[in-house]
Amino acid sequence: MTPMFCLLPEDVTDDEAEKIVAFLGSLTGDVPEVTLPALPVETKATPRPVSEGLPQ
């Protein structure tokens, strides 16, 4: 039994385990390169984030 199955909340059948393995095996390919934007330098005039209007 692999550690992944130890994290599942219940026992899985052999069929379910095969489907999980098949799904994980399909996750192949190159990870795309991500270029992050250059952000402006923070200064004293930089607005601070506010939490009003955000769900609590």
N, C-alpha and C positions, 0 to 999 in steps of 0.2 A: 504494500500500500504506500502510495507516495504522500508527501506532506500536504499536497493540495487537497486530497480527499479528507484529510483530518480536519480541514477547515470548514467542510460542508456540515450543515446543521443536522443532517440525517444520512442514513445509509443510502448509497446509490446502487442501482442494479448494474449488472454487467453491461446491459444495453446502453444505459445512461452513461456509464464510464467510457464505453467505446465512442459514443457521440461527443463527449467532452474531449477525448483524445483527438478525434477527427477535427473538431473545431480548432483546437489549439495547434494542430498540425497545419491548418490552413492559414495561420497567421505568419506568413512568410513574406519576404520582399525587403526592399531597401527602405530604411526610415528616411523620409524626406528631410532635407536640410531646412532649418528654420532660421531666418535672419531677423533678429530682434531690432526694433527701431532704436535709434540713438535718441535718448530723452534729453531735454534741456537740463542744464545744471540747476539744482535747487538753490534758491536765494531766500532772503528774508521776506521778499515780496511774493513768494510762491504761495498760492492759496492752499490752505489746509483742507483735508477731506472733512465733510460733514455727514452726520448719520441721519439727519432729518429726511424723511421720505423713504428711508430704507426699512424693510421689514425687520422686526426685532427678533 
